[in-house]
Amino acid sequence: MEFLYFLLIGAAAGWIAGKLMKGGGFGLLINIILGIVGGFIGGWVFGLLDINLGLGPLVGQLITSVIGAVILLFVAGLFKK
């Protein structure tokens, strides 16, 4: 059950990040991967900055994953140009 939860958070985070960065998304599989990697990046950045959202597991993980995915998209956009 946790694996399904992990995939759903990843998919939602990747989709939201794609919308925030003026992209239309990349399809379900890439959005899941983007959200999962974004979760790791967001968790790492929040850990470095000692940030704890304290919003519960669902909302906190989603926000962390979205922020990480936005960072990932931003960096990828720098290399695309």
C-alpha positions in Angstrom: 0.0 0.0 0.0 2.9 2.4 0.7 4.3 1.8 -2.8 1.0 2.9 -4.3 0.9 5.9 -2.0 4.4 6.8 -3.1 3.5 6.6 -6.8 0.4 8.7 -6.4 2.3 11.5 -4.5 5.0 11.3 -7.2 2.5 11.6 -10.0 0.6 14.4 -8.4 3.8 16.3 -7.6 5.2 15.9 -11.1 1.9 17.0 -12.7 1.7 20.1 -10.4 5.4 21.0 -11.1 4.8 20.7 -14.8 1.9 23.1 -14.6 3.8 25.6 -12.4 6.8 25.6 -14.8 4.4 26.3 -17.7 4.7 22.8 -19.1 1.8 20.5 -20.0 3.3 17.6 -18.2 5.2 14.8 -19.7 2.8 11.9 -19.4 2.0 9.7 -16.4 5.3 7.7 -16.2 7.6 10.7 -16.6 5.5 12.7 -14.1 5.8 9.9 -11.5 9.6 9.8 -12.0 9.8 13.6 -11.9 7.8 13.7 -8.7 9.8 10.9 -7.0 13.1 12.4 -7.9 11.6 15.8 -6.9 10.7 14.3 -3.5 14.3 13.3 -2.9 15.6 16.7 -4.0 13.0 18.6 -2.0 13.8 16.5 1.1 17.5 17.0 0.7 17.1 20.8 0.2 14.6 21.1 3.2 17.1 19.0 5.3 19.9 21.3 4.4 17.9 24.4 5.3 16.4 22.7 8.4 12.8 23.3 7.2 10.0 21.2 8.6 6.6 21.9 7.1 4.6 20.1 9.9 1.6 19.8 7.7 1.1 16.1 8.1 2.4 13.3 5.9 0.2 13.8 2.8 0.4 17.6 2.4 4.0 17.9 3.6 5.3 15.2 1.3 3.3 16.6 -1.6 4.6 20.2 -1.1 8.2 18.9 -0.6 8.0 16.8 -3.8 6.5 19.7 -5.8 9.2 22.1 -4.7 11.9 19.5 -5.5 10.3 18.8 -8.9 10.2 22.5 -9.7 13.9 22.8 -8.9 14.6 19.8 -11.1 12.6 21.3 -14.0 14.4 24.6 -13.5 17.8 23.1 -13.6 16.9 20.9 -16.6 15.7 24.1 -18.4 19.1 25.7 -17.9 20.7 22.9 -19.8 18.1 22.8 -22.5 18.9 26.3 -23.7 
